[in-house]
Structure formats: structure tokens, C-alpha cells
Amino acid sequence: MRFRPEPAHQHGQPARTGVLLCNLGTPDEPTAAATRRYLAEFLSDPRVVEIPPAA
């Protein structure tokens, strides 16, 4: 999946702030193993975290 690049900043434009709230789910159970699985899936999703995956 490719993301569009951010437009070039233009000086003299008023600052804009946006807030996006999303519910991305929860672990299946309140256990360490379920939380570990949830975080592994959540943090490896490039739509959520736009950084290179850990090696």
C-alpha cells in the first residue's frame, strides 16, 4: 500500500490541527499472551504505524 506524499509547506498559511480518534480493537482476552498477539498484529500494520518493521 502506498501513501500519498504530504504537500509542500507554504509559508503564510494559517496553522491547521486535526484529531483523529479510532477504535482499533482490543485483545481477545485479558491475558499476557492475547495482549502480545494483539500488539504484534497492531504494531505490524503499516496503516497504523508508519515506520519500518523491527528486525
C-alpha positions in Angstrom: 0.0 0.0 0.0 1.4 3.4 -0.9 0.5 6.6 0.9 0.3 10.0 -0.9 3.2 12.3 0.0 2.5 15.3 2.1 2.1 18.5 0.2 4.9 21.1 0.5 4.5 23.6 3.3 3.5 27.0 2.2 4.5 29.9 4.5 1.8 32.4 5.3 -0.9 29.7 5.6 -2.8 29.5 8.9 -1.8 26.5 11.0 -4.3 23.6 11.0 -4.7 20.9 13.6 -6.6 17.7 13.1 -7.5 15.0 15.6 -8.5 11.5 14.5 -9.9 9.1 17.1 -10.1 5.4 16.0 -11.1 2.2 17.8 -8.6 -0.3 16.5 -9.9 -3.2 18.7 -8.7 -4.9 21.8 -7.1 -8.2 22.7 -9.3 -11.3 22.6 -8.7 -12.0 26.3 -7.2 -10.1 29.3 -4.1 -12.3 29.3 -0.5 -11.6 28.5 -0.5 -14.0 25.6 -3.6 -12.4 24.0 -2.2 -8.9 24.5 1.1 -10.0 22.9 -0.8 -11.3 19.9 -2.8 -8.2 19.6 0.2 -5.9 19.8 2.1 -7.9 17.3 -0.7 -7.5 14.8 -1.4 -3.9 15.7 2.2 -2.7 15.5 3.0 -4.6 12.3 0.1 -2.9 10.4 1.6 -0.2 8.1 -1.8 1.6 8.2 -1.4 2.1 11.9 2.4 2.6 12.4 4.3 4.1 9.5 7.8 3.0 10.5 10.0 0.2 9.2 9.2 -3.1 11.0 11.6 -4.3 13.7 14.2 -6.7 12.5 
